[in-house]
Amino acid sequence: MSVYDHNIQTVDSVADLANVSMASGQLVQTLGYYAASDGGDNVYRYDSESAAAIDGGFVIDGPGSVGRFLAVDQTVANVKQFGATGDGVTDDTAALDAASASALVAGVKINVPSGTYVRDGGWSVSTDLDAEGATISTPTVAGTGAIIIETDDVSLSGINVDGGGISGGFYCDGHDRIVIDNCVAFNCIRGGFRVYSGADCRVKDCRASGIAYV
C-alpha cells in the first residue's frame, strides 16, 4: 500500500506494534514489516477482545499479548506483509509458508512482489498465486519441485523458479483444472513443468532453461 492516511498512528515496523498504546477499534499503519519502505507496509485495526490465531501477517499479537492487530485488507496475502524479504539471501521459508497458509484459510490469492525468495525446500501452494516476475529459489534442498501444487483449481501466474541444480521446477500430481501461465523454470534437474494425471490442466506462455527435461 502506497498512500498513507496521516490521521492514523504510524510505526516503522510490525515489531513496533508491541509498544503502541491505543483504544480498541483504532487504526495503526506499519510503514514496513522489518523497517520502513521494505514493502511490507500494512494497516491494522486494534481489537482488544480478539483472540484470533496469530499468523504474522493478517493477525499480529496485541501489546502485552492483549488483543490482536487485524489487517484491514485481507483480500490478498502479500508475502512481504508476512515477513518475506525477497532479497535473494534471507531464508524466506517461514514467511512464505505463513502467507500460503493464511491465504488458504481466508480463501484469497497469494501475491509475490518482485525479488528472489530463498526457500529451504519446495513451496506447497493450494490457492491462486500472482507474481511480478518474482523468483522462488531452492538452492540447498533437493526435491520434486520448487513449487508444489497441492489441490485442484489453482492458477499460477508470473512466478519463476530456480531449482538450484538440485530440485525440480513446478510439480503437480493428480489435481484438476491447474493453470501455469507466463512462468519460467531454470536450473531444474528433475524437470521444469511436471503436471501429471489431472484433467483440464494448462501450461501456457512458459519457458524452461538449464534443465534435464521439461
Salt bridges, closest charged atoms under 4 A:
ASP61 OD1 - ARG68 NH1 3.20
ASP97 OD1 - ARG119 NH1 2.96
ASP130 OD2 - LYS109 NZ 3.10
ASP152 OD1 - HIS175 ND1 3.53
ASP152 OD2 - ARG177 NH2 3.91
ASP153 OD1 - ARG177 NE 2.53
